Amino acid sequence: MRTRLAIKFHALLERHFPERRVFLRSDTDTRYMRLKSESQLIAFLGASAIVAWAIIATAVLVMDSIGSGNFREQAKRDQRTYELRLNALESERNQRAAEAIAAQQRFNSALEQISAMQSEILESETRRRELETGIDVIQTTLRRTMKERDSARSETEQLALALENSESGSSLDGGTSDAADPLLGFLTTALSETAIERDNIIENAQEALHQADEMAAQIQLMRDQNDQIFRQLEDAMTISVEPLDKMFRAAGMSTDSLISTVRRGYSGQGGPLMPLSFTTRGEDPSPDTLRANRLLNQMDRLNLYRIAAQQAPFALPVKSAFRYTSGFGIRWGRMHSGTDFAGAHGTPIYSTADGVVTHAEWLSGYGRLIKIQHEFGIETRYAHLSRIRVKKGQRVSRGERIGDMGSTGRSTGTHLHYEVRVGGKAVNPMIYIKAARDVF
């Protein structure tokens, strides 16, 4: 059976691959090689395999070239999109920075205006008290003058009555006429002096009333001016305090607790922001006094807000060109406790609030790390630095340069890893940065 199948297979091969002879002739001899059907089949299959492999490899290379071209184009498009997005973010950041500078200038201008208005209020109140004192003196003088006028009128009536009696006596006894002449002259002189004194008293009284009217008009004018100053101050307080109040609430900070904490740290007494007291007679405060004290309380609150804003991390740690590369939250299955700012190697890093440096050296995966302790239980961390410019225990201010951007520790490139911790727990730093965008 096997021999029959072999014979048929060999016949089939002979039909397609007949036995061939290859002659090799030289100058002296002629030889030949016999190519059997099996050898030709093996050579054909080998050549076919090589051709098929070449075709498949060529096709794979062509497809890979086409695909890599598409990938490169897609990567270029993504890169252009990313660059456009970065440029837009940088433009927005620059715009925000310009707005923050303008807001700070408006804030400083408002404070200067408030200080000037406060001085004007105190001066106006001083003038008002002087005018009130002058009116009291004029009223006392007027009352004394009126009493003297009444007394003079009474004396005039008594002298007139005495004169009438003397004239009637002289008509009855002509012998006493010579004796009555001196008395009559004395009475006439006294009446004349009394009349002159009465006219002077009336003139002084009219002048005092005129001065009182003028002072009343001045007081009313001063009250109108004070009212205008109060309204301007109240508007300035509204414009200045409300954004700060909103900023602290957006950052999740209790304003009452915040002000109480700041006040404990700045407990000095006296100065221009103390409540006013315009009377020492135990009287109830006037409406202007109450209004001025409300404004002073608001100004005190604004001042405490400004101090608190310097002590909380509302500023950006990087002021040069940068891009956000990683935010707060879960990343690659692990918690990323801060925000990453990428920039050029050596980019200046700044403290985001007033505080005290508690760590300024290498720490494991953080690399070169700075920790700063602030008020309200807040701590900020600045990691992967190439250089540290502060020392442990050093007090730093907001905006003070503390280090340079680098790639130390567990880092895949030059960037700043920035953390904010409240009570030891990491929170999103962008909460504070975004809350301050409309204020600073």
C-alpha positions in Angstrom: 0.0 0.0 0.0 2.8 2.4 0.9 4.7 1.5 -2.2 1.7 2.3 -4.4 1.1 5.7 -2.7 4.8 6.4 -3.1 4.7 5.5 -6.8 1.6 7.8 -7.3 3.3 10.7 -5.4 6.5 10.3 -7.4 4.5 10.3 -10.7 2.7 13.5 -9.6 6.1 15.1 -8.8 7.4 13.9 -12.1 4.5 15.6 -13.9 5.2 19.0 -12.2 8.9 18.7 -11.4 10.4 16.3 -14.0 13.9 15.1 -13.2 16.4 17.5 -14.7 20.1 17.4 -15.4 22.4 20.3 -15.0 25.6 19.9 -17.2 28.8 21.5 -16.0 31.4 21.6 -18.8 35.0 22.6 -18.5 37.8 22.7 -21.1 38.8 19.1 -20.6 35.7 17.4 -19.1 31.9 17.5 -19.0 29.9 16.5 -15.9 26.3 16.8 -14.9 24.1 17.0 -11.8 20.8 15.2 -11.6 18.0 17.1 -9.9 15.4 14.7 -8.6 11.8 15.7 -8.2 12.0 15.7 -4.4 15.0 18.0 -4.5 13.1 20.4 -6.8 10.0 20.3 -4.5 12.1 21.1 -1.4 13.9 24.0 -3.3 10.5 25.3 -4.5 9.0 25.2 -1.1 12.0 26.9 0.4 12.0 29.6 -2.2 8.2 30.1 -1.7 8.7 30.4 2.0 11.4 33.0 1.6 9.2 35.0 -0.9 6.2 34.7 1.5 8.2 35.9 4.4 9.6 38.8 2.4 6.1 39.8 1.3 4.7 39.6 4.9 7.7 41.4 6.3 7.4 44.2 3.7 3.7 44.5 4.4 4.3 44.7 8.2 7.0 47.4 7.6 4.7 49.4 5.4 1.8 49.2 7.8 4.1 50.1 10.7 5.5 53.0 8.8 2.0 54.2 8.0 0.9 53.7 11.6 3.9 55.4 13.0 3.4 58.3 10.7 -0.2 58.6 12.0 1.0 58.4 15.5 3.6 61.0 14.9 1.0 63.3 13.4 -1.3 62.6 16.3 1.5 63.3 18.7 2.3 66.5 17.0 -1.3 67.6 17.0 -1.5 66.7 20.7 1.7 68.6 21.4 0.4 71.6 19.5 -2.9 71.4 21.4 -1.0 71.1 24.7 1.2 74.0 23.9 -1.8 76.1 23.0 -3.4 75.1 26.3 -0.2 76.0 28.2 0.0 79.3 26.5 -3.7 80.0 27.3 -3.1 79.0 30.9 0.0 81.2 31.1 -1.9 84.1 29.6 -4.7 83.6 32.1 -2.2 83.4 34.9 -0.5 86.6 33.8 -3.9 88.2 33.6 -4.8 87.0 37.1 -1.4 88.3 38.4 -2.1 91.7 36.8 -5.6 91.7 38.3 -4.1 90.8 41.7 -1.6 93.6 41.5 -4.4 96.0 40.5 -6.5 94.8 43.3 -3.6 95.2 45.8 -3.1 98.7 44.5 -6.9 99.5 45.0 -6.7 97.9 48.4 -3.7 100.1 49.4 -5.4 103.2 47.9 -8.6 102.4 49.9 -6.6 102.1 53.1 -4.9 105.4 52.5 -8.2 107.0 51.8 -9.7 105.4 54.9 -6.8 106.7 57.0 -7.2 110.2 55.6 -11.0 110.1 56.1 -10.4 108.9 59.7 -8.2 111.9 60.4 -10.8 114.2 58.9 -13.5 112.6 61.1 -11.4 113.2 64.2 -10.7 116.8 63.2 -14.4 117.4 62.4 -15.4 116.0 65.7 -12.9 118.1 67.5 -14.2 121.2 65.7 -17.8 120.2 66.5 -16.9 119.9 70.2 -15.3 123.3 70.1 -18.3 124.8 68.4 -20.6 123.1 71.0 -18.4 124.6 73.8 -18.6 128.0 72.1 -22.4 127.8 71.8 -22.6 126.8 75.5 -20.5 129.9 76.4 -22.7 132.1 74.2 -25.9 130.7 75.7 -24.5 131.3 79.2 -23.5 134.9 78.3 -26.9 135.5 76.7 -28.7 134.2 79.8 -26.5 136.4 82.0 -27.1 139.4 79.7 -30.9 138.9 79.8 -30.8 138.8 83.6 -28.8 142.0 83.6 -31.3 143.5 81.2 -34.2 142.6 83.4 -32.4 143.9 86.4 -31.7 147.2 84.5 -35.3 147.5 83.5 -36.3 147.0 87.2 -33.9 149.7 88.3 -35.1 152.0 85.5 -38.7 151.6 86.7 -37.7 152.3 90.3 -35.8 155.4 89.3 -38.7 156.6 87.1 -41.1 156.1 90.0 -38.7 158.0 92.3 -38.5 160.8 89.8 -42.3 161.1 89.6 -42.5 161.2 93.4 -39.8 163.9 93.5 -41.6 166.0 90.9 -44.9 165.8 92.8 -43.2 166.8 96.0 -41.6 169.8 94.3 -45.0 171.0 93.0 -46.4 170.9 96.6 -43.4 172.7 98.3 -41.5 175.2 96.2 -39.0 175.7 98.9 -37.5 172.3 98.4 -36.9 172.9 94.7 -33.3 173.8 95.2 -32.7 170.6 97.2 -34.4 168.4 94.6 -32.3 169.7 91.7 -29.2 167.6 92.6 -31.4 164.5 93.0 -33.1 165.2 89.7 -29.7 165.5 88.0 -28.5 162.3 89.5 -31.7 160.5 88.5 -31.4 161.8 84.9 -27.8 160.7 84.7 -28.7 157.2 86.1 -31.6 156.9 83.6 -29.3 157.8 80.7 -26.7 155.4 81.8 -29.3 152.7 82.2 -30.7 153.4 78.8 -27.3 153.2 77.2 -26.5 149.9 79.1 -29.9 148.5 78.1 -29.1 149.3 74.4 -25.7 147.7 74.7 -27.2 144.6 76.3 -29.8 144.4 73.5 -27.1 144.8 70.9 -24.9 142.2 72.5 -27.9 139.8 72.8 -28.7 140.2 69.1 -25.1 139.7 68.2 -24.9 136.6 70.3 -28.1 135.2 68.6 -26.6 136.0 65.2 -23.4 134.1 66.2 -25.4 131.2 67.5 -27.3 131.0 64.2 -23.9 131.0 62.3 -22.5 128.3 64.5 -25.7 126.2 64.1 -25.3 126.6 60.3 -21.6 125.6 60.6 -22.5 122.6 62.7 -25.1 121.5 60.2 -22.6 121.9 57.4 -20.1 119.8 59.3 -22.7 117.2 60.0 -23.4 117.0 56.2 -19.7 116.7 55.5 -19.4 114.0 58.2 -22.3 112.1 56.7 -20.7 112.2 53.3 -17.4 111.0 54.8 -19.2 108.3 56.6 -20.9 107.1 53.5 -17.6 107.0 51.6 -16.0 105.1 54.4 -18.9 102.7 54.6 -18.7 102.0 50.8 -14.9 101.6 51.1 -15.3 99.1 53.9 -17.9 97.2 52.0 -15.6 97.0 48.9 -12.6 96.0 51.0 -14.0 93.7 53.7 -16.5 91.6 51.6 -13.9 90.1 49.2 -11.6 89.1 52.0 -14.5 87.6 54.0 -15.5 85.7 50.9 -11.9 84.5 50.3 -11.6 83.1 53.8 -14.9 81.4 53.6 -14.0 79.9 50.2 -10.9 78.5 51.8 -13.0 76.8 54.5 -11.7 79.1 57.3 -14.0 80.3 60.1 -13.7 84.1 60.0 -14.6 84.5 63.7 -12.0 82.0 64.8 -9.5 83.5 62.5 -10.0 87.0 63.8 -9.9 85.8 67.4 -6.6 84.0 66.7 -5.0 87.1 65.0 -6.3 89.4 67.8 -4.6 87.2 70.4 -1.3 87.6 68.6 -1.8 91.3 68.2 -3.3 92.3 71.6 -1.7 95.8 71.9 -4.1 98.6 73.0 -4.4 102.2 71.8 -3.9 103.7 68.4 -6.3 105.1 65.8 -8.6 102.1 65.7 -9.8 102.3 69.3 -13.5 103.1 69.7 -14.3 106.8 70.0 -15.7 108.4 73.2 -16.8 112.0 72.7 -18.4 112.7 76.1 -17.3 112.5 79.7 -20.7 113.4 81.2 -22.2 109.9 81.2 -24.5 110.7 78.3 -25.6 108.2 75.7 -23.3 108.2 72.6 -24.5 110.3 69.7 -25.5 108.6 66.3 -22.3 110.0 64.8 -20.3 108.4 67.6 -22.0 105.0 67.1 -21.6 105.3 63.4 -17.9 106.2 63.7 -17.3 103.3 66.2 -19.0 100.8 63.7 -16.6 102.1 61.0 -13.6 101.7 63.3 -14.7 98.2 64.2 -14.9 97.4 60.4 -11.5 99.0 59.9 -10.1 96.9 62.8 -11.6 93.8 61.2 -10.1 94.8 57.8 -6.7 95.2 59.5 -7.0 91.8 61.1 -8.0 90.3 57.8 -4.9 91.7 56.2 -2.7 90.2 58.9 -4.5 86.8 58.5 -4.1 86.9 54.7 -0.4 87.3 55.2 -0.3 84.3 57.5 -2.4 81.9 55.4 -1.0 80.3 52.1 -3.1 82.3 49.6 -0.1 83.1 47.4 1.5 81.1 44.6 4.9 79.5 45.4 6.2 80.1 41.9 6.1 83.5 40.2 8.0 82.7 37.0 6.7 80.8 34.0 5.4 77.3 35.0 2.8 74.8 34.2 0.6 72.5 36.4 1.7 68.9 35.8 -0.2 67.0 38.5 -3.0 68.0 40.9 -4.1 66.9 44.3 -5.8 63.5 44.5 -5.4 59.9 43.5 -2.6 59.3 41.0 -1.5 55.9 39.7 -3.5 54.2 42.5 -1.8 56.3 45.2 -2.7 59.5 47.0 -0.9 62.6 45.6 -0.9 65.0 48.6 0.0 68.2 46.8 0.2 70.1 43.5 3.1 70.0 41.1 4.5 73.1 39.4 6.9 72.4 36.5 9.4 75.0 35.4 13.1 75.6 34.5 15.8 74.2 36.8 16.6 76.8 39.5 13.3 78.6 39.2 12.9 80.7 42.5 10.5 79.3 45.0 8.7 81.6 47.5 7.0 81.2 50.8 3.2 81.5 50.4 2.6 83.0 53.9 4.4 84.3 57.0 5.7 81.5 59.2 8.6 79.7 60.8 10.8 77.1 59.1 10.6 73.8 60.9 12.5 71.6 58.4 15.2 72.5 55.8 17.1 69.4 54.7 16.8 66.1 52.8 13.8 63.8 53.5 13.5 60.5 51.8 11.4 60.7 48.6 10.8 64.4 49.0 14.5 65.1 48.3 15.5 68.6 49.5 12.4 69.7 51.5 11.3 72.8 53.3 8.5 72.8 55.9 7.0 76.1 57.1 4.6 76.3 60.1 2.0 79.1 59.8 -0.8 80.3 62.0 -4.2 78.6 62.2 -2.5 75.1 62.4 -1.4 75.3 58.7 1.9 73.9 57.4 3.3 74.2 53.8 5.8 71.9 52.2 8.2 72.6 49.3 9.8 69.4 47.9 12.4 68.2 45.2 14.4 71.5 45.6 17.8 71.9 44.0 18.8 74.4 46.7 17.5 75.4 50.1 18.0 79.1 51.0 16.6 79.1 54.6 17.5 77.4 57.9 15.4 75.6 60.5 14.0 78.1 63.0 14.2 81.0 60.6 11.1 83.3 60.4 10.1 84.0 56.8 7.6 86.4 55.2 5.1 85.9 52.5 6.8 86.3 49.1 10.3 85.7 50.5 12.5 83.4 48.4 13.2 80.2 50.2 14.7 77.8 47.6 15.2 76.8 43.9 13.2 74.4 41.8 14.9 71.0 41.2 14.4 67.3 40.8 15.8 65.7 44.0 14.3 62.7 45.6 11.7 60.6 43.8 11.1 62.9 40.9 10.6 62.3 37.1 11.7 65.8 36.1 12.3 69.3 37.3 9.3 70.6 39.3 8.1 71.8 42.7 5.9 69.5 44.8 3.8 71.9 46.9 1.7 70.7 49.9 -0.7 72.4 52.4 -1.5 70.6 55.6 -4.1 71.7 58.1 -3.8 70.0 61.5 -1.4 67.5 59.9 -3.9 66.5 57.2 -3.1 67.2 53.6 -5.6 69.5 51.8 -5.8 70.7 48.2 -3.5 73.7 47.9 -5.6 75.1 45.0 -8.4 75.8 47.5 -6.4 78.7 48.9 -4.9 79.8 45.5 -8.3 79.9 43.8 -9.9 81.6 46.8 -7.4 84.5 46.5 -7.6 85.0 42.7 -10.2 87.7 43.0 -8.5 89.5 45.9 -4.8 89.5 45.4 
